[in-house]
Amino acid sequence: MKLPGRRPYQEPLLLKGKKQMVKGSSPSPNIIFPLAILIIRPRFLINVSNISTNVTLLGKFHLRSPICIAPTSCHKLAHPDGELATAGAAADAATLYVVSTAATTKLEDVSNGAGDGPRWFQLYVQKDRGRTLELIRRAEKAGYGALVVTVDHPVMANRRADLRNDFRLPEPLR
């Protein structure tokens, strides 16, 4: 989560077009504001001798923490290992990484790099339903145990900063 005033550590290293692409993917202030006022209420005078942050999702995905890595696109814009590094970090932390349809690494390769960690795939429903079915079958074959279906993004955005900077994913990342 990126709250107002916080920026990813690698931002100064990104080229202008890449930086705008990353910034353009950030949640709008309308989404960030409610998160900024979220209050965590500590509880006092309770027995804490045997506590755990472990959680089981959907009855079969066991995690050390309920904090997961949400689907985000184009990791290779920030690091050459891209989604492989993210999957490895999630596996090391025994948490869940949801791989994006817009990943810059093949979903099969990300699955292979996920170690023993759970595999979930975020699916943008494509205009071409045959392509959607192909993505589902690839995810299933690669060992993804759940689909996270995104339905609030019916078309790809024409973001002003991307248009202004004539940003396009480099050929090897498409």
Summary of the structure (lengths in Angstrom):
residues: 174
radius of gyration: 18.1
end to end distance: 25.8
largest distance: 58.0
contacts: 412
relative contact order: 0.14
helix: 35%
strand: 12%
